[in-house]
Amino acid sequence: MTADRLTILHVYPRQMGVSGDRGNVAALVRRADAADIATEVVEYAPGDVLPTTADVVVVGNGPLSAMRSLGSDVGRIGAVLRDLATAGVPVVAVGGGFDLATNQVVPTDGAPIDGFGVFDARAVRGAERRVNYFVLETRYPLLSGASTRLAGFEDHAARIELADGVSPFADVVSGGGNQAGSPVEGALTGNSFGTHTQGPVLPLNPQLTDGVLAAATTRLGRGYTPDPARTATIDRYAGEARATIDRYVDKAFKRIA
């Protein structure tokens, strides 16, 4: 945090931001503001000087072509992002951004793409495509009393291979998930998580946004207490959206071969 501002580092917003992923950043900003925490959003583009300090890092969704277009820049900044995650800074990586935050993305053709290595895992493309409404029970640490039930949408054809000792981000209630033979989803390392849950995931699930902000502020020795009166409207919208997903999840289109 710089001058009492929580710094949110948004990595590759143009290349890795095709699924409304700026909404995840907006949710963090607005939720922090409702708790009287000022924020500063720093956008990182390939070739820029990457800040060595940040309080939250967000990487959004993007196609394989976008990952390839980033070239050696991924390797250039990977060590900094790993150091931030190791220091307890929450890294929120969604969709293709989650794939890119693993050690390696293995496509169906062409050379593998080295990732940031924030999560000790591989993202292997060519799995059965999953297009679903998504309901999960997250393992991410949330505020006391917060619901662990999350909702969103998945659209991917990746299988995540977690290294020994790496925990999934969530257990799948309804949907496909991304780990063969096991109804789990994503990866969880310290205060960081990767997931294929879109929607975007943070606006749809305010309790997860609170969990990320709590992790970021606790690391800095500062408390985080959301104000329900100031978030009532967005909480209601998010709750109604999650209820709609719950209602129609079993009628939604499922796996696409």
Secondary structure, DSSP 8 states (H G I E B T S, - for coil): -BTTEEEEEEE-TTTS--SSTHHHHHHHHHHHHHTT-EEEEEEE-TTS---S--SEEEE----HHHHHHTTTHHHHHHHHHHHHHHTT--EEEETHHHHHTSSEEE-SSS--EE---SSSEEEEEEEEEEEEEEEEEE-S---TT---EEEEEEEEEEEEEE-TT-B-SEEEEES--SSTTS-EESEEETTEEEE--BS-HHHH-HHHHHHHHHHHHHHTT------HHHHHHHHHHHHHHHHHHHHHGGGS--EE-
